[in-house]
Amino acid sequence: MPSPKAKASSQPWYHEGLRFKCSGCGDCCTGAPGYVWLNKADIEAMAAETGLEVAEFESRYVREVGVRKSLIEYDNGDCVFFDPKSRGCTVYQARPRQCRTWPFWDSNLKSPETWAETCEACPGSGKGKLYQLDAIEAQRAVVRV
């Protein structure tokens, strides 16, 4: 049986949990250009939310990046479904997996330093509800970003 010290070292640095409470600022939907990766279920849900057939939704709002698909964005990097007046998502109930799992992405959880950078960029990261390791890992496993 591994010693308690050995068990602790095999756990991720955030094994005691992380705090997050969405502030509704909309900053995660804006800024530098990037990708919001989509799968078939994401596309179908957003198409239904917008009242469009899947093919029409894809022709209006999806771009191909190699073999993958991503939402299009405005020239300034804002998501096409971001409403700057309300600072909200116009398809929030059907938002993609990538959006649903923020901030528990691999890229944010690499190290305490990357988490600190996330907390500087996102006013809700590091605050609010304490998410336990199993909940963080479940979110992290949904999409690799």
Secondary structure as UniProt FT lines:
FT   HELIX           4..10
FT   TURN            13..16
FT   STRAND          18..20
FT   HELIX           27..29
FT   STRAND          37..38
FT   HELIX           40..50
FT   HELIX           54..61
FT   STRAND          62..65
FT   TURN            66..67
FT   STRAND          68..71
FT   TURN            75..76
FT   TURN            80..81
FT   STRAND          82..83
FT   TURN            84..87
FT   STRAND          88..89
FT   TURN            90..91
FT   HELIX           92..94
FT   HELIX           97..100
FT   TURN            101..103
FT   HELIX           106..109
FT   HELIX           112..121
FT   TURN            123..124
FT   STRAND          129..131
FT   HELIX           133..142
//
